[in-house]
Structures are given as structure tokens and as C-alpha cells.
Amino acid sequence: DGGSEIVGGTSLFRLTRHPDAQSLFERFLRAGILTRPFAYDSQLLRFGLPGGDAEWRRLTEALRT
């Protein structure tokens, strides 16, 4: 997504910085992608990495829209 920067993560999740992380959070929520915003930094968002092909497609689609 334009403006996103991966700033951390593990094999299970990624931590991203985005100027409008709240909108990204809402987009992921609508797509059924687990996310966690952070109260101490409104530009951070953590999201779970997919476990299978269908979930990867859903994440890819959520990032495109």
C-alpha cells in the first residue's frame, strides 16, 4: 500500500508504519484480516500473516483496494 513501511515482524506477523494506519486497519478489518493498532503511535499497525493461499490472496486484495 502506498505510504506503508514494514518496520518489524516475525514469521507470524508484520509491523507496518503508515500515515493513515486507521484507514488501513478498517480496510483489513472489512477483509477479515487480523490487525492491531497501537494507541501510543497512531501510525503503527500489526497484522497477521496468512497461513495459506486463499488468505494470501485476501491480504493481497486488501492491500490493492
Steps between C-alpha positions, in 0.01 A plus 500: 500500500633846414667656799544177695835406646570163663678581828502160671346158527541127542397192305145558630447875453633824354514842662445785258511876522244684289396867513133394510524172692140539621366476143726202433373338823139547388574362153667190647216458749243495218712239319516278811872552557612505863658835586606694806528878514715660771366779723848638568576548127209553260718420197583142610296196405580133554335238282508123498661321208283256307530127543391387153446604141143624546605720790796641304260592217271673751792699642624593153150616400464704820829674426390583145164658585 
